[in-house]
Structure formats: structure tokens, C-alpha cells
């Protein structure tokens, strides 16, 4: 049993060391790429340049996209409004349904 506990403690120590290493790496990347000031994220000039280089104009994307993606996108977007409306109705007034069912039963 001591071997198992020793192994678990060893693994926990390795995990803690990796967590520390990960936090340091995240901090290093953050310093290089962006800065948070007054609840606003400010990206470095290098990151903005990279983003602009990778950005694709909508018409260029549509020209190279597969037909099935172009055809199904409007269908997906048309379903969004009714889904949001339904969600609003259900979350704002959850007792509507129970009232309607009670009225049908009575």
C-alpha cells in the first residue's frame, strides 16, 4: 500500500511541477502577444500583422468554400432566431407551459 501512496504522491508532485511550467509558459506568451489594460485586451503589433495576413475576405472565402457549406449556412442562420426566441420564452416565463397544461386539464 505504501508503494501506491508513494506513486500517487510522486504523480501529484509531477502534476504540480507541470502546472507551474504551464503557468510560466502562458505568462511568457501573454507578455509577447497581448496585454490586458482596463478590461480591454490590447494585441501587439506583431499579432495584429499576423491576423491581417491570415484574414480572408468573405467573397474570397465563398469562392473557395465547398458548395454544401455555402448552401447550408443560410439554413443554420435561419434557425438561430426561432431558437433564441424559444429560449427567451422558456427562461423568462417557465410557468407559461404549466399554466397551459393546467387549463387543458381543467
ZIGIJO-V888650 format. One record per residue. N is the residue number from 1. RES is the residue in one small letter. PHI is phi in radians with two decimals (* if undefined). PSI is psi in whole degrees, -180 to 180 (* if undefined). Layout:
N|RES|PHI|PSI  N|RES|PHI|PSI
//
This chain:
1|x|*|-34  2|x|-1.15|-33  3|x|-1.10|-41  4|x|-1.14|-48  5|x|-1.08|-41  6|x|-1.09|-42  7|x|-1.15|-41  8|x|-1.11|-43  9|x|-1.13|-38  10|x|-1.11|-44  11|x|-1.13|-40  12|x|-1.10|-39  13|x|-1.13|-41  14|x|-1.11|-40  15|x|-1.10|-44  16|x|-1.08|-41  17|x|-1.12|-41  18|x|-1.17|-37  19|x|-1.08|-42  20|x|-1.11|-45  21|x|-1.09|-41  22|x|-1.11|-44  23|x|-1.08|-39  24|x|-1.14|-41  25|x|-1.16|-41  26|x|-1.09|-42  27|x|-1.10|-41  28|x|-1.11|-43  29|x|-1.16|-42  30|x|-1.06|-42  31|x|-1.08|-39  32|x|-1.33|-32  33|x|-1.92|-34  34|x|-2.66|169  35|x|-2.49|141  36|x|-1.83|121  37|x|-2.38|123  38|x|0.92|49  39|x|1.06|24  40|x|-2.18|136  41|x|-1.61|123  42|x|-1.95|117  43|x|-1.51|151  44|x|-1.23|162  45|x|-1.06|-38  46|x|-1.08|-43  47|x|-1.16|-40  48|x|-1.11|-41  49|x|-1.08|-45  50|x|-1.09|-41  51|x|-1.11|-46  52|x|-1.09|-35  53|x|-1.19|-31  54|x|-1.61|-15  55|x|-1.14|142  56|x|-2.12|133  57|x|-1.15|148  58|x|-1.01|-45  59|x|-1.14|-37  60|x|-1.14|-40  61|x|-1.09|-46  62|x|-1.11|-34  63|x|-1.12|-34  64|x|-1.78|-6  65|x|-1.32|156  66|x|-1.25|147  67|x|-1.02|-39  68|x|-1.11|-31  69|x|-1.27|-40  70|x|-1.19|-38  71|x|-1.31|-38  72|x|-1.45|-19  73|x|-1.02|-46  74|x|-1.10|-33  75|x|-1.13|-44  76|x|-1.10|-46  77|x|-1.15|-33  78|x|-1.19|-27  79|x|-1.39|-17  80|x|-1.15|-48  81|x|-1.06|-50  82|x|-1.08|-35  83|x|-1.16|-42  84|x|-1.16|-41  85|x|-1.09|-44  86|x|-1.08|-43  87|x|-1.07|-43  88|x|-1.07|-45  89|x|-1.10|-42  90|x|-1.26|-41  91|x|-1.37|-31  92|x|-1.38|-39  93|x|-2.33|73  94|x|-1.19|-16  95|x|-1.48|-5  96|x|-1.01|-48  97|x|-1.12|-43  98|x|-1.14|-35  99|x|-1.14|-43  100|x|-1.12|-42  101|x|-1.16|-41  102|x|-1.12|-37  103|x|-1.20|-36  104|x|-1.20|-38  105|x|-1.23|-38  106|x|-1.29|*
//
